[in-house]
């Protein structure tokens, strides 16, 4: 499998969990404004851009690169904000602490680090391919 298809598959898998946000649309009127904004952003940038962008990049479409780039930039920014929030709440980087407090510190820390670890190389490859395609067309 080439880089394009691998990035497409990883992006689709990254976007799928946010599809559950569509289920929350009927309940948004009961949410505070900040929670509503978070859900709408997750639906737009993760669910739609991730799944549609992953499918389009799999097929080789230029729009897939743009949507994938939006999705991964969103995931990286949210992960960085999560890590900052965990630090402000007193995270201690020890195995015992993370295991003992897995649901409140360990899981968000692990997922954030994974999104950043996968996201930065994907963003680099996508931007490099977009610049290469732009140079080729000019």
Secondary structure, 3 states (H helix, E strand, C coil): CCHHHHHHHHHHHHHHHHHHHHHHHHHHHHCCHHHHHHHHHHHHHHHHHHHHHHHHHHHCCHHHHHHHHHHHHHHHHHHHHHHHHHHHCCCCCCHHHHHHCHHHHHHHHHHHHHHHHHHHHHHHHHHHHHHHHHHHHC
